[in-house]
Amino acid sequence: MKWTDSLEIAIALAETHPAVDPARLNFVDLMRWVMELPGFAEDRSHCGEKKLEAIQQAWIDEVE
């Protein structure tokens, strides 16, 4: 997975952290959790606010 795989990441996060409300998650924790996902293979320097927003929104949409 890479930072641009927002839907795939969102699904993995929803499965890994089912009790978390993604709308209340800060970007620092979101970035760390994404980087801890099995199969995630990209450097933190390639991440930015827009990519984190896309992941967060995809996660919100996934749990609704």
VMD Tcl script that builds the backbone (N, CA, C; Angstrom):
set m [mol new atoms 192]
animate dup $m
set s [atomselect $m all]
$s set {name element resname resid chain x y z} {
  {N N MET 1 A 0.832 -1.181 0.000}
  {CA C MET 1 A 0.000 0.000 0.000}
  {C C MET 1 A 0.876 1.245 0.000}
  {N N LYS 2 A 0.334 2.273 -0.600}
  {CA C LYS 2 A 1.005 3.568 -0.627}
  {C C LYS 2 A 0.027 4.633 -0.133}
  {N N TRP 3 A 0.514 5.839 0.113}
  {CA C TRP 3 A -0.311 6.923 0.639}
  {C C TRP 3 A -1.534 7.195 -0.235}
  {N N THR 4 A -1.424 6.945 -1.524}
  {CA C THR 4 A -2.531 7.238 -2.435}
  {C C THR 4 A -3.610 6.158 -2.443}
  {N N ASP 5 A -3.389 5.065 -1.766}
  {CA C ASP 5 A -4.376 3.978 -1.694}
  {C C ASP 5 A -5.363 4.231 -0.555}
  {N N SER 6 A -6.031 5.369 -0.597}
  {CA C SER 6 A -6.837 5.815 0.542}
  {C C SER 6 A -7.960 4.848 0.906}
  {N N LEU 7 A -8.653 4.283 -0.074}
  {CA C LEU 7 A -9.739 3.365 0.255}
  {C C LEU 7 A -9.208 2.075 0.884}
  {N N GLU 8 A -8.179 1.523 0.325}
  {CA C GLU 8 A -7.577 0.308 0.864}
  {C C GLU 8 A -7.061 0.543 2.289}
  {N N ILE 9 A -6.441 1.686 2.495}
  {CA C ILE 9 A -5.950 2.042 3.832}
  {C C ILE 9 A -7.122 2.217 4.793}
  {N N ALA 10 A -8.169 2.899 4.340}
  {CA C ALA 10 A -9.341 3.134 5.190}
  {C C ALA 10 A -9.978 1.826 5.633}
  {N N ILE 11 A -10.087 0.885 4.729}
  {CA C ILE 11 A -10.662 -0.422 5.080}
  {C C ILE 11 A -9.789 -1.128 6.119}
  {N N ALA 12 A -8.489 -1.098 5.911}
  {CA C ALA 12 A -7.567 -1.727 6.861}
  {C C ALA 12 A -7.636 -1.055 8.234}
  {N N LEU 13 A -7.728 0.265 8.255}
  {CA C LEU 13 A -7.822 0.982 9.531}
  {C C LEU 13 A -9.134 0.679 10.238}
  {N N ALA 14 A -10.220 0.608 9.490}
  {CA C ALA 14 A -11.523 0.295 10.085}
  {C C ALA 14 A -11.506 -1.095 10.720}
  {N N GLU 15 A -10.811 -2.028 10.081}
  {CA C GLU 15 A -10.700 -3.381 10.633}
  {C C GLU 15 A -9.761 -3.430 11.828}
  {N N THR 16 A -8.703 -2.637 11.785}
  {CA C THR 16 A -7.693 -2.641 12.849}
  {C C THR 16 A -8.139 -1.865 14.085}
  {N N HIS 17 A -8.896 -0.795 13.860}
  {CA C HIS 17 A -9.329 0.090 14.952}
  {C C HIS 17 A -10.845 0.296 14.894}
  {N N PRO 18 A -11.626 -0.770 15.127}
  {CA C PRO 18 A -13.083 -0.674 14.951}
  {C C PRO 18 A -13.788 0.261 15.932}
  {N N ALA 19 A -13.207 0.528 17.078}
  {CA C ALA 19 A -13.860 1.365 18.082}
  {C C ALA 19 A -13.534 2.852 17.921}
  {N N VAL 20 A -12.694 3.194 16.955}
  {CA C VAL 20 A -12.248 4.578 16.784}
  {C C VAL 20 A -13.204 5.334 15.861}
  {N N ASP 21 A -13.542 6.563 16.254}
  {CA C ASP 21 A -14.302 7.463 15.390}
  {C C ASP 21 A -13.285 8.212 14.540}
  {N N PRO 22 A -13.210 7.916 13.247}
  {CA C PRO 22 A -12.188 8.541 12.409}
  {C C PRO 22 A -12.337 10.054 12.285}
  {N N ALA 23 A -13.516 10.574 12.533}
  {CA C ALA 23 A -13.726 12.021 12.457}
  {C C ALA 23 A -13.033 12.747 13.607}
  {N N ARG 24 A -12.726 12.040 14.672}
  {CA C ARG 24 A -12.095 12.642 15.843}
  {C C ARG 24 A -10.596 12.361 15.936}
  {N N LEU 25 A -10.064 11.683 14.947}
  {CA C LEU 25 A -8.666 11.280 14.974}
  {C C LEU 25 A -7.764 12.396 14.460}
  {N N ASN 26 A -6.680 12.668 15.176}
  {CA C ASN 26 A -5.742 13.693 14.709}
  {C C ASN 26 A -4.792 13.091 13.678}
  {N N PHE 27 A -4.204 13.951 12.863}
  {CA C PHE 27 A -3.366 13.499 11.758}
  {C C PHE 27 A -2.072 12.834 12.216}
  {N N VAL 28 A -1.573 13.194 13.378}
  {CA C VAL 28 A -0.351 12.565 13.893}
  {C C VAL 28 A -0.608 11.081 14.142}
  {N N ASP 29 A -1.704 10.778 14.831}
  {CA C ASP 29 A -2.041 9.378 15.094}
  {C C ASP 29 A -2.411 8.653 13.810}
  {N N LEU 30 A -3.158 9.321 12.933}
  {CA C LEU 30 A -3.542 8.711 11.668}
  {C C LEU 30 A -2.317 8.307 10.859}
  {N N MET 31 A -1.351 9.194 10.756}
  {CA C MET 31 A -0.130 8.893 10.012}
  {C C MET 31 A 0.596 7.692 10.627}
  {N N ARG 32 A 0.704 7.682 11.933}
  {CA C ARG 32 A 1.406 6.579 12.613}
  {C C ARG 32 A 0.682 5.258 12.379}
  {N N TRP 33 A -0.650 5.261 12.502}
  {CA C TRP 33 A -1.418 4.034 12.315}
  {C C TRP 33 A -1.314 3.525 10.886}
  {N N VAL 34 A -1.333 4.431 9.924}
  {CA C VAL 34 A -1.190 4.020 8.525}
  {C C VAL 34 A 0.172 3.353 8.333}
  {N N MET 35 A 1.203 3.970 8.861}
  {CA C MET 35 A 2.549 3.438 8.676}
  {C C MET 35 A 2.752 2.096 9.386}
  {N N GLU 36 A 1.932 1.807 10.385}
  {CA C GLU 36 A 2.014 0.532 11.111}
  {C C GLU 36 A 1.243 -0.591 10.430}
  {N N LEU 37 A 0.443 -0.268 9.416}
  {CA C LEU 37 A -0.361 -1.288 8.748}
  {C C LEU 37 A 0.532 -2.300 8.027}
  {N N PRO 38 A 0.189 -3.585 8.132}
  {CA C PRO 38 A 0.937 -4.586 7.372}
  {C C PRO 38 A 0.773 -4.318 5.874}
  {N N GLY 39 A 1.835 -4.370 5.162}
  {CA C GLY 39 A 1.770 -4.141 3.724}
  {C C GLY 39 A 1.931 -2.697 3.307}
  {N N PHE 40 A 2.011 -1.794 4.270}
  {CA C PHE 40 A 2.235 -0.393 3.915}
  {C C PHE 40 A 3.717 -0.198 3.658}
  {N N ALA 41 A 4.040 0.365 2.490}
  {CA C ALA 41 A 5.448 0.428 2.097}
  {C C ALA 41 A 5.810 1.774 1.488}
  {N N GLU 42 A 5.603 2.827 2.240}
  {CA C GLU 42 A 6.010 4.132 1.733}
  {C C GLU 42 A 6.534 4.977 2.888}
  {N N ASP 43 A 7.379 5.911 2.560}
  {CA C ASP 43 A 8.032 6.761 3.546}
  {C C ASP 43 A 7.096 7.873 4.014}
  {N N ARG 44 A 7.260 8.292 5.259}
  {CA C ARG 44 A 6.431 9.363 5.814}
  {C C ARG 44 A 6.639 10.685 5.081}
  {N N SER 45 A 7.801 10.862 4.451}
  {CA C SER 45 A 8.072 12.115 3.740}
  {C C SER 45 A 7.189 12.285 2.503}
  {N N HIS 46 A 6.567 11.204 2.044}
  {CA C HIS 46 A 5.672 11.285 0.889}
  {C C HIS 46 A 4.236 11.596 1.293}
  {N N CYS 47 A 4.019 11.783 2.573}
  {CA C CYS 47 A 2.686 12.060 3.086}
  {C C CYS 47 A 2.497 13.552 3.268}
  {N N GLY 48 A 1.265 13.988 3.054}
  {CA C GLY 48 A 0.916 15.377 3.280}
  {C C GLY 48 A -0.505 15.475 3.800}
  {N N GLU 49 A -0.923 16.679 4.119}
  {CA C GLU 49 A -2.247 16.889 4.689}
  {C C GLU 49 A -3.351 16.405 3.754}
  {N N LYS 50 A -3.211 16.639 2.454}
  {CA C LYS 50 A -4.247 16.213 1.509}
  {C C LYS 50 A -4.403 14.698 1.486}
  {N N LYS 51 A -3.309 13.986 1.556}
  {CA C LYS 51 A -3.381 12.522 1.554}
  {C C LYS 51 A -4.014 12.016 2.836}
  {N N LEU 52 A -3.670 12.619 3.969}
  {CA C LEU 52 A -4.280 12.218 5.236}
  {C C LEU 52 A -5.769 12.545 5.259}
  {N N GLU 53 A -6.143 13.691 4.703}
  {CA C GLU 53 A -7.565 14.044 4.620}
  {C C GLU 53 A -8.321 13.031 3.769}
  {N N ALA 54 A -7.737 12.613 2.661}
  {CA C ALA 54 A -8.379 11.624 1.787}
  {C C ALA 54 A -8.560 10.292 2.506}
  {N N ILE 55 A -7.547 9.876 3.257}
  {CA C ILE 55 A -7.635 8.631 4.018}
  {C C ILE 55 A -8.704 8.751 5.096}
  {N N GLN 56 A -8.679 9.862 5.815}
  {CA C GLN 56 A -9.656 10.065 6.888}
  {C C GLN 56 A -11.076 10.077 6.328}
  {N N GLN 57 A -11.301 10.758 5.217}
  {CA C GLN 57 A -12.641 10.823 4.632}
  {C C GLN 57 A -13.082 9.445 4.134}
  {N N ALA 58 A -12.174 8.698 3.528}
  {CA C ALA 58 A -12.506 7.358 3.069}
  {C C ALA 58 A -12.874 6.457 4.261}
  {N N TRP 59 A -12.183 6.630 5.375}
  {CA C TRP 59 A -12.477 5.854 6.582}
  {C C TRP 59 A -13.841 6.246 7.130}
  {N N ILE 60 A -14.131 7.535 7.173}
  {CA C ILE 60 A -15.443 7.998 7.623}
  {C C ILE 60 A -16.541 7.394 6.754}
  {N N ASP 61 A -16.352 7.454 5.434}
  {CA C ASP 61 A -17.330 6.891 4.501}
  {C C ASP 61 A -17.467 5.390 4.687}
  {N N GLU 62 A -16.380 4.706 4.985}
  {CA C GLU 62 A -16.387 3.260 5.160}
  {C C GLU 62 A -17.201 2.843 6.380}
  {N N VAL 63 A -17.135 3.584 7.461}
  {CA C VAL 63 A -17.850 3.196 8.686}
  {C C VAL 63 A -19.306 3.646 8.703}
  {N N GLU 64 A -19.667 4.514 7.794}
  {CA C GLU 64 A -21.069 4.985 7.755}
  {C C GLU 64 A -21.977 4.032 7.042}
}
mol reanalyze $m
mol bondsrecalc $m
mol representation Tube
mol addrep $m
